[in-house]
Amino acid sequence: MAKKSGFALVSLLISVMLVLSGCGGGNNGGNEPAASGSAPGSGAPAEKKEITFMFRGGPDEQTAYKKTVDKFEADHPNVKVKVITTAPDQYTTKLKAAITGKSVPDVFFFEPGDLKAFVNGGVLLNITPYTESNSNIDIGKVWKKGVDIYRYDGKVAGQGDIYGLPKDLGPFAMGYNKTMFEKAGIPIPDKDKPYTWDEFINVNKQLTKDTNGDGKLDQWGTGLNVNWTLHAFVWSNGADFLDATQTKVAIDDPKFAEALQLFADMQNVHKVTPSIAEAQTLDTYQRWMQGQIGFFPVGPWDLSTYQKLPFDFDLIPYPAGSTGIASTWVGSLGIGVSKNSKAPDEAAALALYLSASEEGMQMLSDAKVQIPNLTDMAEKWAADTSFKPANKAEFLEIIDYGKPMPQTLTYNREWYDLFFTDIQPVLDGKITAAEYVKAEQPKMQKLLDKAIEQEQKAVNK
């Protein structure tokens, strides 16, 4: 999953229509793989097929995927792949712009929350037959959680046929600056036992200091982005964004408000995170990179960059609220095949190569831009001591216990996006978390109700 990728803000109407520049036209009339190459007995050279692959990623990810595609082409001389790359923050715009052109690329990344809309809208090809017929792929070796994300039976996501494969699984772990702890004489965190909230705040206070004596803070305990890290605090406190039925917005739970208030208090009360003005001068990601932040989230997609950090770092569980159990999310991006591809066999072969082949996974994991999708390879990857962090096993544990992002569970994400669009007054300390969730819940519920209605219409049409 690309850094800060993670997580495009796309409405249902956009998602259903989503089309990208590339190949269009009809497929082979069904989902059964067809033989490619020359006609039997003709003796003629095989026809070279061109397919398009559109994806997003940071510089290191783009380089890694281009090299992997080059190897695929070398192994499949009758296939030419036209690669279309975008930065993470541009991907949604390009999808939206291309949608009205009705020319989906043959292979492309997509958000798991768009799965149902894309299937209902005729965007994604059912690739189940290809996963069953490719002798070089054993889909049983891929993380089951990853494959199940892209199953859909027409009503329920998570079961039925496969309409995509995981580009990756992206466990969002808590990292810490080990060098900073050692210099401050603070005990190294326990990799197996999470801090309580009180313990976490106390350590943050010890790390927040003026190190050069100029009267200004230049080191902070943490610098967390609410969009990506609030979930860990909410879930570990026994609350959630949705109820168990996924039909009711549950942010008005007092336990949710308690977690949100703690998050805001880290800046406004405890002063252990850079102020708004300080963050504008240099954002917290850059401050972490320069060794000014004690705790900061780490995703596998960042590891190639983090090998160059001027300090040692490692992974620990997130601090735990009232449940005493750490929590966080595990994200994913899907690799889909266009239902209207003119070369579905070749497109499916590329998708399988990028997601589930030993060769493709080895190249991508060696580039340190993701965890291998193959479980046995992932275990070896985590045990490799030749690169940081030492506790890579934390990533694998998160794959086991991590939750999906809430917006991926519903037919669109407008209800969820509203929460973060309106959140700033809480973070600024202008209103309390309790006031915010009470006022925001009805507005979010109205949007969720619309999403449920849209899904029912799409399924029943």
QUILIN-V313566 format. One record per residue. N is the residue number from 1. RES is the residue in one small letter. D_FIRST is the distance of its C-alpha to the first C-alpha in Angstrom with 2 decimals. Layout:
n	res	d_first
N	RES	D_FIRST
N	RES	D_FIRST
This chain:
n	res	d_first
1	m	0.00
2	a	3.75
3	k	6.47
4	k	8.45
5	s	6.36
6	g	5.80
7	f	9.45
8	a	11.94
9	l	15.56
10	v	17.12
11	s	20.45
12	l	21.60
13	l	24.01
14	i	21.45
15	s	19.15
16	v	22.14
17	m	23.26
18	l	19.96
19	v	20.79
20	l	19.69
21	s	21.93
22	g	22.60
23	c	24.68
24	g	26.58
25	g	29.54
26	g	30.40
27	n	29.07
28	n	31.32
29	g	32.61
30	g	30.65
31	n	27.83
32	e	29.73
33	p	28.59
34	a	31.27
35	a	32.46
36	s	31.59
37	g	33.89
38	s	37.62
39	a	39.96
40	p	41.60
41	g	44.72
42	s	44.41
43	g	43.82
44	a	41.92
45	p	38.80
46	a	35.52
47	e	34.19
48	k	31.11
49	k	28.39
50	e	25.97
51	i	22.66
52	t	20.04
53	f	16.28
54	m	14.35
55	f	10.73
56	r	9.06
57	g	7.80
58	g	9.81
59	p	12.94
60	d	12.09
61	e	9.18
62	q	11.72
63	t	14.41
64	a	12.90
65	y	12.22
66	k	15.66
67	k	17.34
68	t	16.05
69	v	17.31
70	d	20.51
71	k	21.05
72	f	20.63
73	e	23.26
74	a	25.48
75	d	25.45
76	h	26.02
77	p	28.67
78	n	29.42
79	v	26.00
80	k	24.94
81	v	21.39
82	k	21.21
83	v	17.85
84	i	16.93
85	t	14.31
86	t	13.61
87	a	12.33
88	p	9.75
89	d	12.91
90	q	14.86
91	y	13.01
92	t	14.74
93	t	18.00
94	k	18.03
95	l	17.42
96	k	20.22
97	a	22.47
98	a	22.24
99	i	22.71
100	t	26.44
101	g	26.80
102	k	26.04
103	s	24.52
104	v	21.08
105	p	19.52
106	d	19.96
107	v	16.30
108	f	13.41
109	f	9.98
110	f	10.77
111	e	10.15
112	p	11.69
113	g	14.24
114	d	15.59
115	l	16.44
116	k	20.03
117	a	20.86
118	f	19.66
119	v	21.70
120	n	24.63
121	g	24.49
122	g	24.68
123	v	21.45
124	l	19.88
125	l	21.80
126	n	22.54
127	i	21.34
128	t	22.97
129	p	25.86
130	y	23.73
131	t	22.03
132	e	25.61
133	s	27.32
134	n	25.18
135	s	27.08
136	n	24.49
137	i	21.82
138	d	22.23
139	i	19.92
140	g	21.43
141	k	19.66
142	v	16.15
143	w	15.09
144	k	17.32
145	k	15.24
146	g	12.38
147	v	15.07
148	d	16.94
149	i	14.31
150	y	15.20
151	r	18.93
152	y	21.43
153	d	25.21
154	g	26.15
155	k	26.49
156	v	24.06
157	a	20.34
158	g	19.57
159	q	22.63
160	g	24.20
161	d	23.04
162	i	19.61
163	y	18.29
164	g	14.85
165	l	12.96
166	p	9.60
167	k	7.33
168	d	6.15
169	l	7.05
170	g	5.69
171	p	9.24
172	f	10.16
173	a	13.27
174	m	16.30
175	g	17.24
176	y	20.76
177	n	22.82
178	k	25.09
179	t	27.36
180	m	28.09
181	f	29.13
182	e	31.40
183	k	33.06
184	a	33.73
185	g	35.12
186	i	32.90
187	p	32.25
188	i	28.83
189	p	26.86
190	d	27.12
191	k	23.94
192	d	25.23
193	k	26.86
194	p	25.22
195	y	27.19
196	t	29.07
197	w	28.57
198	d	31.90
199	e	31.07
200	f	27.81
201	i	29.69
202	n	32.48
203	v	30.35
204	n	28.64
205	k	32.17
206	q	33.19
207	l	30.33
208	t	30.97
209	k	33.76
210	d	35.52
211	t	35.40
212	n	37.66
213	g	40.33
214	d	40.14
215	g	39.98
216	k	36.37
217	l	33.32
218	d	31.03
219	q	29.06
220	w	27.40
221	g	26.28
222	t	22.99
223	g	21.16
224	l	18.81
225	n	17.22
226	v	18.58
227	n	15.80
228	w	13.38
229	t	16.03
230	l	19.03
231	h	17.87
232	a	18.45
233	f	21.96
234	v	22.78
235	w	21.85
236	s	23.60
237	n	26.60
238	g	26.95
239	a	25.91
240	d	23.28
241	f	22.50
242	l	23.96
243	d	26.78
244	a	26.70
245	t	27.57
246	q	24.70
247	t	27.49
248	k	28.45
249	v	26.79
250	a	27.57
251	i	27.00
252	d	30.79
253	d	30.86
254	p	32.51
255	k	30.00
256	f	27.21
257	a	29.40
258	e	30.09
259	a	26.45
260	l	25.91
261	q	29.16
262	l	28.22
263	f	25.06
264	a	27.27
265	d	30.00
266	m	27.96
267	q	28.47
268	n	31.72
269	v	33.71
270	h	32.48
271	k	31.43
272	v	28.83
273	t	26.10
274	p	26.69
275	s	28.64
276	i	27.59
277	a	29.75
278	e	28.37
279	a	24.75
280	q	25.84
281	t	27.41
282	l	24.30
283	d	21.13
284	t	20.09
285	y	17.05
286	q	19.63
287	r	22.14
288	w	19.95
289	m	19.47
290	q	23.26
291	g	24.09
292	q	25.39
293	i	23.27
294	g	23.83
295	f	20.95
296	f	17.42
297	p	14.04
298	v	11.90
299	g	8.29
300	p	7.97
301	w	6.09
302	d	9.46
303	l	11.81
304	s	13.13
305	t	14.24
306	y	15.50
307	q	17.81
308	k	19.94
309	l	20.46
310	p	24.22
311	f	24.26
312	d	23.36
313	f	20.70
314	d	19.74
315	l	18.16
316	i	20.17
317	p	20.01
318	y	19.98
319	p	23.59
320	a	25.15
321	g	27.32
322	s	30.23
323	t	28.74
324	g	28.49
325	i	25.20
326	a	21.90
327	s	19.03
328	t	15.45
329	w	12.59
330	v	10.00
331	g	7.33
332	s	6.02
333	l	6.03
334	g	9.39
335	i	11.26
336	g	14.64
337	v	18.06
338	s	20.49
339	k	23.53
340	n	25.69
341	s	24.61
342	k	27.74
343	a	26.29
344	p	24.54
345	d	25.32
346	e	23.75
347	a	20.68
348	a	20.19
349	a	20.82
350	l	18.01
351	a	15.49
352	l	16.89
353	y	16.90
354	l	13.21
355	s	12.33
356	a	15.50
357	s	17.77
358	e	18.74
359	e	19.06
360	g	15.70
361	m	13.92
362	q	16.31
363	m	15.64
364	l	11.86
365	s	12.35
366	d	15.41
367	a	13.59
368	k	11.83
369	v	8.27
370	q	7.26
371	i	9.69
372	p	11.88
373	n	11.96
374	l	15.72
375	t	17.17
376	d	19.99
377	m	17.97
378	a	15.63
379	e	18.91
380	k	20.16
381	w	17.03
382	a	17.43
383	a	21.13
384	d	20.91
385	t	22.70
386	s	22.46
387	f	19.48
388	k	18.44
389	p	18.03
390	a	20.86
391	n	19.70
392	k	16.47
393	a	18.01
394	e	16.91
395	f	13.31
396	l	15.02
397	e	17.31
398	i	14.72
399	i	13.40
400	d	17.10
401	y	17.99
402	g	15.00
403	k	15.36
404	p	13.42
405	m	13.26
406	p	16.76
407	q	16.18
408	t	14.62
409	l	18.03
410	t	20.20
411	y	21.11
412	n	20.00
413	r	18.68
414	e	21.63
415	w	23.14
416	y	20.11
417	d	19.61
418	l	23.31
419	f	23.04
420	f	20.97
421	t	22.96
422	d	26.13
423	i	25.14
424	q	26.40
425	p	30.03
426	v	29.04
427	l	27.07
428	d	30.10
429	g	32.48
430	k	34.41
431	i	34.14
432	t	33.48
433	a	30.56
434	a	33.15
435	e	34.48
436	y	31.12
437	v	29.95
438	k	33.44
439	a	33.42
440	e	29.86
441	q	29.84
442	p	32.28
443	k	30.46
444	m	27.14
445	q	29.08
446	k	30.65
447	l	27.38
448	l	26.14
449	d	29.50
450	k	29.02
451	a	25.67
452	i	27.46
453	e	30.31
454	q	28.17
455	e	26.59
456	q	30.10
457	k	31.40
458	a	28.67
459	v	29.24
460	n	33.03
461	k	33.56
